[in-house]
Structures are given as structure tokens and as C-alpha cells.
Amino acid sequence: MSGIELLISDNRGIYIPRDFALYHEDMSNVSAEDMEILKAGPDHEHYWEAWDAVTRDAYHTDAQGNIWRLWQDGDLWAYCEALMTDEEYYSFFGGPRERSHGLDFDADSRFETDNWYDTSMELH
């Protein structure tokens, strides 16, 4: 199973958001108001703002618990990062997958410089 699925071809142009709202109501984290705005079509004054919110925030959880998100670059795609191969990820996003191995570093951490020192006194 691929972690990428084409939802709507770019030949729908400015109607991609409307068509998405009409045929993909199974998304989570999307307001009913934004979906109604999209269904109204591109003449609605808040159409593009609603579409931005949907593409940024919406997701779908499939029966296996995989989380699918939206990506539009011409065509509208659904993608599940967990199901993507490294090759799919690279082709889709244009770069290698970043792997943190469960470590989360603070950007201004003293441990990321040559001048780190014992901070145990600061913890008390």
C-alpha cells in the first residue's frame, strides 16, 4: 500500500476546494463553517481562507489508524507519512525524511555548542 493517493486532479483548477468539500466530508479537524464556504464555491469571499485552513489542519484516520493529511501542488493529494517509503517521501516533498530517533533538541541548548557546561546547579 502506498502512502500517497491522488484525490483531485489539477484540471479542476479553482474548483478543487469545492469538489473536495462536496465529496470528502470524512475529514477531522475541519470546521463545518469552512466546509460550507467551500461548497459555496470560489465566488464566496472567504473561499481561499477556508481552503487554507482545511489544507493546513484537516486529517483523516483510516480503519487501520493511519493518519492521512492533504497536500496540494497542482493536484490535491492525501498522504500518510507513516506509510510512505523513503523514496516516496523524497519524491513527494523534495528532500529526505528527517529522523530524530526520538530525541528533541532545543535550538538554543548549551549542549549543542562547544562551550557546554554542567547545568545541574541551575536546576535547583
Backbone atoms as SQL, in Angstrom:
CREATE TABLE atoms (id INTEGER PRIMARY KEY, chain TEXT, resi INTEGER, resn TEXT, atom TEXT, x REAL, y REAL, z REAL);
INSERT INTO atoms VALUES
  (1, 'A', 1, 'MET', 'N', 0.848, -1.188, 0.000),
  (2, 'A', 1, 'MET', 'CA', 0.000, 0.000, 0.000),
  (3, 'A', 1, 'MET', 'C', 0.885, 1.240, 0.000),
  (4, 'A', 2, 'SER', 'N', 0.570, 2.139, -0.859),
  (5, 'A', 2, 'SER', 'CA', 1.306, 3.390, -0.965),
  (6, 'A', 2, 'SER', 'C', 0.781, 4.387, 0.064),
  (7, 'A', 3, 'GLY', 'N', 1.646, 5.286, 0.484),
  (8, 'A', 3, 'GLY', 'CA', 1.257, 6.318, 1.424),
  (9, 'A', 3, 'GLY', 'C', 0.809, 7.588, 0.747),
  (10, 'A', 4, 'ILE', 'N', 0.547, 7.529, -0.576),
  (11, 'A', 4, 'ILE', 'CA', 0.130, 8.703, -1.349),
  (12, 'A', 4, 'ILE', 'C', -1.074, 8.322, -2.199),
  (13, 'A', 5, 'GLU', 'N', -2.084, 9.179, -2.211),
  (14, 'A', 5, 'GLU', 'CA', -3.267, 8.924, -3.027),
  (15, 'A', 5, 'GLU', 'C', -3.730, 10.223, -3.680),
  (16, 'A', 6, 'LEU', 'N', -3.905, 10.187, -5.001),
  (17, 'A', 6, 'LEU', 'CA', -4.426, 11.348, -5.721),
  (18, 'A', 6, 'LEU', 'C', -5.917, 11.474, -5.422),
  (19, 'A', 7, 'LEU', 'N', -6.325, 12.650, -4.922),
  (20, 'A', 7, 'LEU', 'CA', -7.737, 12.882, -4.633),
  (21, 'A', 7, 'LEU', 'C', -8.434, 13.608, -5.771),
  (22, 'A', 8, 'ILE', 'N', -7.846, 14.735, -6.210),
  (23, 'A', 8, 'ILE', 'CA', -8.477, 15.543, -7.257),
  (24, 'A', 8, 'ILE', 'C', -7.382, 16.076, -8.174),
  (25, 'A', 9, 'SER', 'N', -7.569, 15.868, -9.470),
  (26, 'A', 9, 'SER', 'CA', -6.610, 16.326, -10.466),
  (27, 'A', 9, 'SER', 'C', -6.632, 17.840, -10.590),
  (28, 'A', 10, 'ASP', 'N', -5.489, 18.401, -10.976),
  (29, 'A', 10, 'ASP', 'CA', -5.393, 19.856, -11.125),
  (30, 'A', 10, 'ASP', 'C', -6.233, 20.394, -12.274),
  (31, 'A', 11, 'ASN', 'N', -6.798, 19.528, -13.096),
  (32, 'A', 11, 'ASN', 'CA', -7.657, 20.024, -14.180),
  (33, 'A', 11, 'ASN', 'C', -8.960, 20.632, -13.647),
  (34, 'A', 12, 'ARG', 'N', -9.250, 20.458, -12.356),
  (35, 'A', 12, 'ARG', 'CA', -10.429, 21.080, -11.742),
  (36, 'A', 12, 'ARG', 'C', -10.155, 22.527, -11.340),
  (37, 'A', 13, 'GLY', 'N', -8.870, 22.921, -11.359),
  (38, 'A', 13, 'GLY', 'CA', -8.498, 24.314, -11.127),
  (39, 'A', 13, 'GLY', 'C', -9.035, 24.899, -9.843),
  (40, 'A', 14, 'ILE', 'N', -9.710, 26.065, -9.954),
  (41, 'A', 14, 'ILE', 'CA', -10.205, 26.761, -8.766),
  (42, 'A', 14, 'ILE', 'C', -11.355, 26.020, -8.076),
  (43, 'A', 15, 'TYR', 'N', -11.844, 24.949, -8.688),
  (44, 'A', 15, 'TYR', 'CA', -12.951, 24.186, -8.105),
  (45, 'A', 15, 'TYR', 'C', -12.473, 23.001, -7.262),
  (46, 'A', 16, 'ILE', 'N', -11.168, 22.818, -7.140),
  (47, 'A', 16, 'ILE', 'CA', -10.650, 21.728, -6.303),
  (48, 'A', 16, 'ILE', 'C', -11.183, 21.847, -4.865),
  (49, 'A', 17, 'PRO', 'N', -11.104, 23.016, -4.228),
  (50, 'A', 17, 'PRO', 'CA', -11.630, 23.107, -2.856),
  (51, 'A', 17, 'PRO', 'C', -13.122, 22.776, -2.771),
  (52, 'A', 18, 'ARG', 'N', -13.908, 23.266, -3.721),
  (53, 'A', 18, 'ARG', 'CA', -15.346, 22.986, -3.715),
  (54, 'A', 18, 'ARG', 'C', -15.604, 21.502, -3.872),
  (55, 'A', 19, 'ASP', 'N', -14.933, 20.885, -4.846),
  (56, 'A', 19, 'ASP', 'CA', -15.135, 19.459, -5.087),
  (57, 'A', 19, 'ASP', 'C', -14.686, 18.631, -3.898),
  (58, 'A', 20, 'PHE', 'N', -13.600, 19.046, -3.265),
  (59, 'A', 20, 'PHE', 'CA', -13.155, 18.350, -2.065),
  (60, 'A', 20, 'PHE', 'C', -14.246, 18.379, -1.005),
  (61, 'A', 21, 'ALA', 'N', -14.814, 19.554, -0.743),
  (62, 'A', 21, 'ALA', 'CA', -15.843, 19.697, 0.286),
  (63, 'A', 21, 'ALA', 'C', -17.089, 18.886, -0.044),
  (64, 'A', 22, 'LEU', 'N', -17.414, 18.789, -1.318),
  (65, 'A', 22, 'LEU', 'CA', -18.609, 18.046, -1.720),
  (66, 'A', 22, 'LEU', 'C', -18.442, 16.540, -1.575),
  (67, 'A', 23, 'TYR', 'N', -17.233, 16.021, -1.753),
  (68, 'A', 23, 'TYR', 'CA', -17.043, 14.571, -1.827),
  (69, 'A', 23, 'TYR', 'C', -16.156, 13.976, -0.731),
  (70, 'A', 24, 'HIS', 'N', -15.619, 14.803, 0.147),
  (71, 'A', 24, 'HIS', 'CA', -14.737, 14.284, 1.200),
  (72, 'A', 24, 'HIS', 'C', -15.112, 14.894, 2.548),
  (73, 'A', 25, 'GLU', 'N', -16.262, 14.513, 3.047),
  (74, 'A', 25, 'GLU', 'CA', -16.741, 15.061, 4.304),
  (75, 'A', 25, 'GLU', 'C', -16.249, 14.274, 5.515),
  (76, 'A', 26, 'ASP', 'N', -15.382, 13.285, 5.289),
  (77, 'A', 26, 'ASP', 'CA', -14.936, 12.416, 6.375),
  (78, 'A', 26, 'ASP', 'C', -13.634, 12.885, 7.012),
  (79, 'A', 27, 'MET', 'N', -13.327, 14.163, 6.929),
  (80, 'A', 27, 'MET', 'CA', -12.097, 14.717, 7.479),
  (81, 'A', 27, 'MET', 'C', -12.337, 15.217, 8.905),
  (82, 'A', 28, 'SER', 'N', -11.311, 15.103, 9.726),
  (83, 'A', 28, 'SER', 'CA', -11.358, 15.615, 11.098),
  (84, 'A', 28, 'SER', 'C', -10.646, 16.961, 11.159),
  (85, 'A', 29, 'ASN', 'N', -10.943, 17.704, 12.213),
  (86, 'A', 29, 'ASN', 'CA', -10.307, 18.985, 12.478),
  (87, 'A', 29, 'ASN', 'C', -10.628, 20.029, 11.405),
  (88, 'A', 30, 'VAL', 'N', -11.839, 19.956, 10.890),
  (89, 'A', 30, 'VAL', 'CA', -12.314, 20.907, 9.883),
  (90, 'A', 30, 'VAL', 'C', -13.628, 21.482, 10.396),
  (91, 'A', 31, 'SER', 'N', -13.750, 22.796, 10.355),
  (92, 'A', 31, 'SER', 'CA', -14.997, 23.392, 10.832),
  (93, 'A', 31, 'SER', 'C', -16.105, 23.224, 9.796),
  (94, 'A', 32, 'ALA', 'N', -17.325, 23.066, 10.290),
  (95, 'A', 32, 'ALA', 'CA', -18.490, 22.964, 9.407),
  (96, 'A', 32, 'ALA', 'C', -18.632, 24.252, 8.593),
  (97, 'A', 33, 'GLU', 'N', -18.295, 25.379, 9.211),
  (98, 'A', 33, 'GLU', 'CA', -18.378, 26.658, 8.508),
  (99, 'A', 33, 'GLU', 'C', -17.441, 26.688, 7.302),
  (100, 'A', 34, 'ASP', 'N', -16.192, 26.227, 7.481),
  (101, 'A', 34, 'ASP', 'CA', -15.250, 26.205, 6.360),
  (102, 'A', 34, 'ASP', 'C', -15.745, 25.286, 5.249),
  (103, 'A', 35, 'MET', 'N', -16.308, 24.155, 5.613),
  (104, 'A', 35, 'MET', 'CA', -16.821, 23.243, 4.586),
  (105, 'A', 35, 'MET', 'C', -17.985, 23.874, 3.816),
  (106, 'A', 36, 'GLU', 'N', -18.855, 24.593, 4.498),
  (107, 'A', 36, 'GLU', 'CA', -19.974, 25.262, 3.821),
  (108, 'A', 36, 'GLU', 'C', -19.465, 26.371, 2.900),
  (109, 'A', 37, 'ILE', 'N', -18.447, 27.086, 3.331),
  (110, 'A', 37, 'ILE', 'CA', -17.853, 28.128, 2.484),
  (111, 'A', 37, 'ILE', 'C', -17.291, 27.501, 1.221),
  (112, 'A', 38, 'LEU', 'N', -16.584, 26.383, 1.366),
  (113, 'A', 38, 'LEU', 'CA', -16.007, 25.717, 0.189),
  (114, 'A', 38, 'LEU', 'C', -17.088, 25.202, -0.742),
  (115, 'A', 39, 'LYS', 'N', -18.157, 24.662, -0.193),
  (116, 'A', 39, 'LYS', 'CA', -19.261, 24.163, -1.020),
  (117, 'A', 39, 'LYS', 'C', -19.926, 25.295, -1.803),
  (118, 'A', 40, 'ALA', 'N', -19.864, 26.517, -1.275),
  (119, 'A', 40, 'ALA', 'CA', -20.452, 27.674, -1.964),
  (120, 'A', 40, 'ALA', 'C', -19.670, 28.036, -3.221),
  (121, 'A', 41, 'GLY', 'N', -18.416, 27.631, -3.283),
  (122, 'A', 41, 'GLY', 'CA', -17.623, 27.865, -4.484),
  (123, 'A', 41, 'GLY', 'C', -16.724, 29.074, -4.404),
  (124, 'A', 42, 'PRO', 'N', -15.943, 29.276, -5.460),
  (125, 'A', 42, 'PRO', 'CA', -14.911, 30.314, -5.457),
  (126, 'A', 42, 'PRO', 'C', -15.429, 31.745, -5.420),
  (127, 'A', 43, 'ASP', 'N', -16.707, 31.957, -5.603),
  (128, 'A', 43, 'ASP', 'CA', -17.243, 33.313, -5.515),
  (129, 'A', 43, 'ASP', 'C', -17.428, 33.778, -4.074),
  (130, 'A', 44, 'HIS', 'N', -17.377, 32.848, -3.125),
  (131, 'A', 44, 'HIS', 'CA', -17.509, 33.229, -1.713),
  (132, 'A', 44, 'HIS', 'C', -16.262, 34.005, -1.292),
  (133, 'A', 45, 'GLU', 'N', -16.461, 35.095, -0.569),
  (134, 'A', 45, 'GLU', 'CA', -15.334, 35.971, -0.229),
  (135, 'A', 45, 'GLU', 'C', -14.289, 35.317, 0.678),
  (136, 'A', 46, 'HIS', 'N', -14.644, 34.256, 1.397),
  (137, 'A', 46, 'HIS', 'CA', -13.696, 33.598, 2.303),
  (138, 'A', 46, 'HIS', 'C', -13.257, 32.220, 1.794),
  (139, 'A', 47, 'TYR', 'N', -13.481, 31.974, 0.524),
  (140, 'A', 47, 'TYR', 'CA', -13.186, 30.665, -0.088),
  (141, 'A', 47, 'TYR', 'C', -11.732, 30.258, 0.117),
  (142, 'A', 48, 'TRP', 'N', -10.806, 31.122, -0.234),
  (143, 'A', 48, 'TRP', 'CA', -9.387, 30.750, -0.178),
  (144, 'A', 48, 'TRP', 'C', -8.875, 30.679, 1.250),
  (145, 'A', 49, 'GLU', 'N', -9.402, 31.493, 2.140),
  (146, 'A', 49, 'GLU', 'CA', -9.013, 31.399, 3.545),
  (147, 'A', 49, 'GLU', 'C', -9.494, 30.082, 4.145),
  (148, 'A', 50, 'ALA', 'N', -10.714, 29.682, 3.788),
  (149, 'A', 50, 'ALA', 'CA', -11.249, 28.407, 4.271),
  (150, 'A', 50, 'ALA', 'C', -10.419, 27.244, 3.728),
  (151, 'A', 51, 'TRP', 'N', -10.047, 27.331, 2.462),
  (152, 'A', 51, 'TRP', 'CA', -9.245, 26.271, 1.854),
  (153, 'A', 51, 'TRP', 'C', -7.874, 26.174, 2.523),
  (154, 'A', 52, 'ASP', 'N', -7.290, 27.307, 2.830),
  (155, 'A', 52, 'ASP', 'CA', -6.002, 27.309, 3.521),
  (156, 'A', 52, 'ASP', 'C', -6.126, 26.611, 4.869),
  (157, 'A', 53, 'ALA', 'N', -7.186, 26.899, 5.607),
  (158, 'A', 53, 'ALA', 'CA', -7.397, 26.260, 6.915),
  (159, 'A', 53, 'ALA', 'C', -7.588, 24.755, 6.762),
  (160, 'A', 54, 'VAL', 'N', -8.344, 24.341, 5.758),
  (161, 'A', 54, 'VAL', 'CA', -8.595, 22.913, 5.549),
  (162, 'A', 54, 'VAL', 'C', -7.311, 22.184, 5.173),
  (163, 'A', 55, 'THR', 'N', -6.566, 22.706, 4.217),
  (164, 'A', 55, 'THR', 'CA', -5.345, 22.010, 3.799),
  (165, 'A', 55, 'THR', 'C', -4.290, 22.010, 4.907),
  (166, 'A', 56, 'ARG', 'N', -4.321, 22.992, 5.769),
  (167, 'A', 56, 'ARG', 'CA', -3.351, 23.059, 6.872),
  (168, 'A', 56, 'ARG', 'C', -3.729, 22.127, 8.023),
  (169, 'A', 57, 'ASP', 'N', -5.028, 22.032, 8.358),
  (170, 'A', 57, 'ASP', 'CA', -5.450, 21.379, 9.592),
  (171, 'A', 57, 'ASP', 'C', -6.150, 20.034, 9.438),
  (172, 'A', 58, 'ALA', 'N', -6.740, 19.768, 8.296),
  (173, 'A', 58, 'ALA', 'CA', -7.573, 18.576, 8.136),
  (174, 'A', 58, 'ALA', 'C', -6.746, 17.293, 8.129),
  (175, 'A', 59, 'TYR', 'N', -7.350, 16.236, 8.640),
  (176, 'A', 59, 'TYR', 'CA', -6.756, 14.910, 8.549),
  (177, 'A', 59, 'TYR', 'C', -7.871, 13.868, 8.582),
  (178, 'A', 60, 'HIS', 'N', -7.533, 12.680, 8.139),
  (179, 'A', 60, 'HIS', 'CA', -8.464, 11.547, 8.144),
  (180, 'A', 60, 'HIS', 'C', -7.740, 10.361, 8.759),
  (181, 'A', 61, 'THR', 'N', -8.395, 9.676, 9.667),
  (182, 'A', 61, 'THR', 'CA', -7.835, 8.467, 10.257),
  (183, 'A', 61, 'THR', 'C', -8.547, 7.275, 9.631),
  (184, 'A', 62, 'ASP', 'N', -7.774, 6.407, 8.954),
  (185, 'A', 62, 'ASP', 'CA', -8.386, 5.257, 8.295),
  (186, 'A', 62, 'ASP', 'C', -8.661, 4.134, 9.305),
  (187, 'A', 63, 'ALA', 'N', -9.241, 3.042, 8.826),
  (188, 'A', 63, 'ALA', 'CA', -9.640, 1.930, 9.685),
  (189, 'A', 63, 'ALA', 'C', -8.460, 1.285, 10.410),
  (190, 'A', 64, 'GLN', 'N', -7.265, 1.420, 9.854),
  (191, 'A', 64, 'GLN', 'CA', -6.068, 0.847, 10.474),
  (192, 'A', 64, 'GLN', 'C', -5.387, 1.828, 11.430),
  (193, 'A', 65, 'GLY', 'N', -5.947, 3.020, 11.585),
  (194, 'A', 65, 'GLY', 'CA', -5.386, 4.014, 12.492),
  (195, 'A', 65, 'GLY', 'C', -4.344, 4.924, 11.854),
  (196, 'A', 66, 'ASN', 'N', -4.154, 4.812, 10.547),
  (197, 'A', 66, 'ASN', 'CA', -3.204, 5.671, 9.839),
  (198, 'A', 66, 'ASN', 'C', -3.803, 7.066, 9.646),
  (199, 'A', 67, 'ILE', 'N', -2.973, 8.081, 9.824),
  (200, 'A', 67, 'ILE', 'CA', -3.431, 9.468, 9.683),
  (201, 'A', 67, 'ILE', 'C', -3.021, 9.990, 8.310),
  (202, 'A', 68, 'TRP', 'N', -4.022, 10.437, 7.562),
  (203, 'A', 68, 'TRP', 'CA', -3.826, 10.983, 6.220),
  (204, 'A', 68, 'TRP', 'C', -4.054, 12.482, 6.256),
  (205, 'A', 69, 'ARG', 'N', -3.157, 13.230, 5.623),
  (206, 'A', 69, 'ARG', 'CA', -3.240, 14.691, 5.546),
  (207, 'A', 69, 'ARG', 'C', -3.332, 15.109, 4.077),
  (208, 'A', 70, 'LEU', 'N', -3.580, 16.394, 3.858),
  (209, 'A', 70, 'LEU', 'CA', -3.732, 16.922, 2.499),
  (210, 'A', 70, 'LEU', 'C', -2.480, 17.655, 2.059),
  (211, 'A', 71, 'TRP', 'N', -2.208, 17.587, 0.765),
  (212, 'A', 71, 'TRP', 'CA', -1.094, 18.310, 0.154),
  (213, 'A', 71, 'TRP', 'C', -1.546, 18.724, -1.238),
  (214, 'A', 72, 'GLN', 'N', -1.437, 20.007, -1.547),
  (215, 'A', 72, 'GLN', 'CA', -1.790, 20.472, -2.881),
  (216, 'A', 72, 'GLN', 'C', -0.604, 21.148, -3.531),
  (217, 'A', 73, 'ASP', 'N', -0.241, 20.616, -4.658),
  (218, 'A', 73, 'ASP', 'CA', 0.785, 21.209, -5.522),
  (219, 'A', 73, 'ASP', 'C', 0.275, 20.962, -6.929),
  (220, 'A', 74, 'GLY', 'N', -0.700, 21.785, -7.342),
  (221, 'A', 74, 'GLY', 'CA', -1.443, 21.487, -8.569),
  (222, 'A', 74, 'GLY', 'C', -2.542, 20.494, -8.196),
  (223, 'A', 75, 'ASP', 'N', -2.250, 19.192, -8.310),
  (224, 'A', 75, 'ASP', 'CA', -3.189, 18.145, -7.902),
  (225, 'A', 75, 'ASP', 'C', -3.368, 18.187, -6.379),
  (226, 'A', 76, 'LEU', 'N', -4.496, 17.659, -5.912),
  (227, 'A', 76, 'LEU', 'CA', -4.717, 17.510, -4.479),
  (228, 'A', 76, 'LEU', 'C', -4.452, 16.061, -4.104),
  (229, 'A', 77, 'TRP', 'N', -3.567, 15.886, -3.135),
  (230, 'A', 77, 'TRP', 'CA', -3.152, 14.552, -2.691),
  (231, 'A', 77, 'TRP', 'C', -3.521, 14.338, -1.235),
  (232, 'A', 78, 'ALA', 'N', -3.747, 13.082, -0.882),
  (233, 'A', 78, 'ALA', 'CA', -3.787, 12.660, 0.520),
  (234, 'A', 78, 'ALA', 'C', -2.513, 11.863, 0.724),
  (235, 'A', 79, 'TYR', 'N', -1.862, 12.091, 1.861),
  (236, 'A', 79, 'TYR', 'CA', -0.649, 11.337, 2.135),
  (237, 'A', 79, 'TYR', 'C', -0.636, 10.888, 3.593),
  (238, 'A', 80, 'CYS', 'N', -0.030, 9.744, 3.807),
  (239, 'A', 80, 'CYS', 'CA', 0.179, 9.215, 5.147),
  (240, 'A', 80, 'CYS', 'C', 1.673, 9.006, 5.287),
  (241, 'A', 81, 'GLU', 'N', 2.305, 9.865, 6.056),
  (242, 'A', 81, 'GLU', 'CA', 3.761, 9.819, 6.176),
  (243, 'A', 81, 'GLU', 'C', 4.242, 8.470, 6.699),
  (244, 'A', 82, 'ALA', 'N', 3.494, 7.857, 7.595),
  (245, 'A', 82, 'ALA', 'CA', 3.899, 6.570, 8.170),
  (246, 'A', 82, 'ALA', 'C', 3.930, 5.455, 7.127),
  (247, 'A', 83, 'LEU', 'N', 3.123, 5.564, 6.090),
  (248, 'A', 83, 'LEU', 'CA', 3.066, 4.531, 5.054),
  (249, 'A', 83, 'LEU', 'C', 3.984, 4.814, 3.872),
  (250, 'A', 84, 'MET', 'N', 4.553, 6.000, 3.814),
  (251, 'A', 84, 'MET', 'CA', 5.397, 6.379, 2.683),
  (252, 'A', 84, 'MET', 'C', 6.775, 5.718, 2.798),
  (253, 'A', 85, 'THR', 'N', 7.268, 5.241, 1.668),
  (254, 'A', 85, 'THR', 'CA', 8.648, 4.779, 1.634),
  (255, 'A', 85, 'THR', 'C', 9.552, 6.004, 1.615),
  (256, 'A', 86, 'ASP', 'N', 10.826, 5.806, 1.880),
  (257, 'A', 86, 'ASP', 'CA', 11.758, 6.936, 1.820),
  (258, 'A', 86, 'ASP', 'C', 11.799, 7.533, 0.426),
  (259, 'A', 87, 'GLU', 'N', 11.675, 6.691, -0.615),
  (260, 'A', 87, 'GLU', 'CA', 11.675, 7.186, -1.994),
  (261, 'A', 87, 'GLU', 'C', 10.436, 8.024, -2.283),
  (262, 'A', 88, 'GLU', 'N', 9.273, 7.556, -1.803),
  (263, 'A', 88, 'GLU', 'CA', 8.042, 8.328, -1.987),
  (264, 'A', 88, 'GLU', 'C', 8.147, 9.669, -1.269),
  (265, 'A', 89, 'TYR', 'N', 8.650, 9.638, -0.058),
  (266, 'A', 89, 'TYR', 'CA', 8.791, 10.861, 0.717),
  (267, 'A', 89, 'TYR', 'C', 9.687, 11.860, -0.013),
  (268, 'A', 90, 'TYR', 'N', 10.818, 11.391, -0.490),
  (269, 'A', 90, 'TYR', 'CA', 11.764, 12.258, -1.189),
  (270, 'A', 90, 'TYR', 'C', 11.129, 12.848, -2.450),
  (271, 'A', 91, 'SER', 'N', 10.466, 12.003, -3.234),
  (272, 'A', 91, 'SER', 'CA', 9.829, 12.475, -4.470),
  (273, 'A', 91, 'SER', 'C', 8.696, 13.453, -4.181),
  (274, 'A', 92, 'PHE', 'N', 7.961, 13.192, -3.130),
  (275, 'A', 92, 'PHE', 'CA', 6.785, 13.992, -2.816),
  (276, 'A', 92, 'PHE', 'C', 7.149, 15.344, -2.207),
  (277, 'A', 93, 'PHE', 'N', 8.059, 15.337, -1.233),
  (278, 'A', 93, 'PHE', 'CA', 8.391, 16.559, -0.509),
  (279, 'A', 93, 'PHE', 'C', 9.699, 17.195, -0.960),
  (280, 'A', 94, 'GLY', 'N', 10.442, 16.521, -1.826),
  (281, 'A', 94, 'GLY', 'CA', 11.659, 17.107, -2.381),
  (282, 'A', 94, 'GLY', 'C', 12.861, 17.084, -1.468),
  (283, 'A', 95, 'GLY', 'N', 12.857, 16.214, -0.501),
  (284, 'A', 95, 'GLY', 'CA', 14.000, 16.117, 0.403),
  (285, 'A', 95, 'GLY', 'C', 13.915, 14.859, 1.240),
  (286, 'A', 96, 'PRO', 'N', 14.994, 14.531, 1.922),
  (287, 'A', 96, 'PRO', 'CA', 14.985, 13.316, 2.738),
  (288, 'A', 96, 'PRO', 'C', 14.126, 13.482, 3.984),
  (289, 'A', 97, 'ARG', 'N', 13.632, 12.371, 4.450),
  (290, 'A', 97, 'ARG', 'CA', 12.848, 12.340, 5.682),
  (291, 'A', 97, 'ARG', 'C', 13.781, 12.602, 6.854),
  (292, 'A', 98, 'GLU', 'N', 13.408, 13.517, 7.729),
  (293, 'A', 98, 'GLU', 'CA', 14.226, 13.793, 8.903),
  (294, 'A', 98, 'GLU', 'C', 13.853, 12.803, 9.986),
  (295, 'A', 99, 'ARG', 'N', 14.849, 12.210, 10.543),
  (296, 'A', 99, 'ARG', 'CA', 14.620, 11.235, 11.606),
  (297, 'A', 99, 'ARG', 'C', 15.281, 11.737, 12.883),
  (298, 'A', 100, 'SER', 'N', 14.486, 11.920, 13.918),
  (299, 'A', 100, 'SER', 'CA', 15.028, 12.439, 15.166),
  (300, 'A', 100, 'SER', 'C', 15.390, 11.324, 16.138),
  (301, 'A', 101, 'HIS', 'N', 15.005, 10.084, 15.829),
  (302, 'A', 101, 'HIS', 'CA', 15.262, 8.943, 16.713),
  (303, 'A', 101, 'HIS', 'C', 14.730, 9.202, 18.114),
  (304, 'A', 102, 'GLY', 'N', 13.639, 9.929, 18.197),
  (305, 'A', 102, 'GLY', 'CA', 13.011, 10.176, 19.476),
  (306, 'A', 102, 'GLY', 'C', 13.664, 11.266, 20.306),
  (307, 'A', 103, 'LEU', 'N', 14.694, 11.902, 19.799),
  (308, 'A', 103, 'LEU', 'CA', 15.367, 12.966, 20.532),
  (309, 'A', 103, 'LEU', 'C', 14.873, 14.306, 20.024),
  (310, 'A', 104, 'ASP', 'N', 14.574, 15.191, 20.938),
  (311, 'A', 104, 'ASP', 'CA', 14.092, 16.516, 20.572),
  (312, 'A', 104, 'ASP', 'C', 15.037, 17.537, 21.183),
  (313, 'A', 105, 'PHE', 'N', 15.805, 18.226, 20.360),
  (314, 'A', 105, 'PHE', 'CA', 16.786, 19.176, 20.844),
  (315, 'A', 105, 'PHE', 'C', 16.252, 20.590, 20.790),
  (316, 'A', 106, 'ASP', 'N', 16.536, 21.337, 21.829),
  (317, 'A', 106, 'ASP', 'CA', 16.199, 22.750, 21.881),
  (318, 'A', 106, 'ASP', 'C', 17.225, 23.506, 21.043),
  (319, 'A', 107, 'ALA', 'N', 16.769, 24.418, 20.209),
  (320, 'A', 107, 'ALA', 'CA', 17.667, 25.124, 19.284),
  (321, 'A', 107, 'ALA', 'C', 18.748, 25.919, 20.001),
  (322, 'A', 108, 'ASP', 'N', 18.465, 26.412, 21.202),
  (323, 'A', 108, 'ASP', 'CA', 19.482, 27.185, 21.886),
  (324, 'A', 108, 'ASP', 'C', 20.101, 26.412, 23.064),
  (325, 'A', 109, 'SER', 'N', 20.096, 25.102, 22.960),
  (326, 'A', 109, 'SER', 'CA', 20.645, 24.265, 24.019),
  (327, 'A', 109, 'SER', 'C', 22.141, 24.469, 24.172),
  (328, 'A', 110, 'ARG', 'N', 22.596, 24.534, 25.402),
  (329, 'A', 110, 'ARG', 'CA', 24.029, 24.676, 25.662),
  (330, 'A', 110, 'ARG', 'C', 24.797, 23.442, 25.203),
  (331, 'A', 111, 'PHE', 'N', 24.122, 22.315, 25.101),
  (332, 'A', 111, 'PHE', 'CA', 24.784, 21.077, 24.737),
  (333, 'A', 111, 'PHE', 'C', 25.068, 20.983, 23.247),
  (334, 'A', 112, 'GLU', 'N', 24.572, 21.917, 22.457),
  (335, 'A', 112, 'GLU', 'CA', 24.810, 21.908, 21.023),
  (336, 'A', 112, 'GLU', 'C', 25.985, 22.794, 20.641),
  (337, 'A', 113, 'THR', 'N', 26.688, 23.344, 21.607),
  (338, 'A', 113, 'THR', 'CA', 27.837, 24.199, 21.322),
  (339, 'A', 113, 'THR', 'C', 29.092, 23.563, 21.894),
  (340, 'A', 114, 'ASP', 'N', 30.240, 24.116, 21.569),
  (341, 'A', 114, 'ASP', 'CA', 31.500, 23.630, 22.120),
  (342, 'A', 114, 'ASP', 'C', 31.690, 24.096, 23.562),
  (343, 'A', 115, 'ASN', 'N', 30.872, 25.045, 24.018),
  (344, 'A', 115, 'ASN', 'CA', 31.056, 25.643, 25.343),
  (345, 'A', 115, 'ASN', 'C', 30.017, 25.158, 26.341),
  (346, 'A', 116, 'TRP', 'N', 29.614, 23.909, 26.273),
  (347, 'A', 116, 'TRP', 'CA', 28.623, 23.428, 27.218),
  (348, 'A', 116, 'TRP', 'C', 29.290, 23.169, 28.566),
  (349, 'A', 117, 'TYR', 'N', 28.462, 23.216, 29.577),
  (350, 'A', 117, 'TYR', 'CA', 28.974, 23.029, 30.926),
  (351, 'A', 117, 'TYR', 'C', 27.904, 22.388, 31.784),
  (352, 'A', 118, 'ASP', 'N', 28.251, 22.024, 32.992),
  (353, 'A', 118, 'ASP', 'CA', 27.327, 21.370, 33.907),
  (354, 'A', 118, 'ASP', 'C', 26.257, 22.366, 34.329),
  (355, 'A', 119, 'THR', 'N', 24.997, 22.041, 34.026),
  (356, 'A', 119, 'THR', 'CA', 23.886, 22.927, 34.367),
  (357, 'A', 119, 'THR', 'C', 23.142, 22.449, 35.599),
  (358, 'A', 120, 'SER', 'N', 23.669, 21.449, 36.308),
  (359, 'A', 120, 'SER', 'CA', 22.933, 20.891, 37.444),
  (360, 'A', 120, 'SER', 'C', 22.637, 21.943, 38.501),
  (361, 'A', 121, 'MET', 'N', 23.493, 22.922, 38.691),
  (362, 'A', 121, 'MET', 'CA', 23.245, 23.969, 39.681),
  (363, 'A', 121, 'MET', 'C', 22.050, 24.831, 39.273),
  (364, 'A', 122, 'GLU', 'N', 21.790, 24.945, 37.981),
  (365, 'A', 122, 'GLU', 'CA', 20.673, 25.762, 37.518),
  (366, 'A', 122, 'GLU', 'C', 19.339, 25.074, 37.748),
  (367, 'A', 123, 'LEU', 'N', 19.369, 23.783, 37.982),
  (368, 'A', 123, 'LEU', 'CA', 18.140, 23.027, 38.142),
  (369, 'A', 123, 'LEU', 'C', 17.582, 23.113, 39.558),
  (370, 'A', 124, 'HIS', 'N', 18.349, 23.604, 40.500),
  (371, 'A', 124, 'HIS', 'CA', 17.899, 23.656, 41.908),
  (372, 'A', 124, 'HIS', 'C', 17.308, 24.986, 42.241);
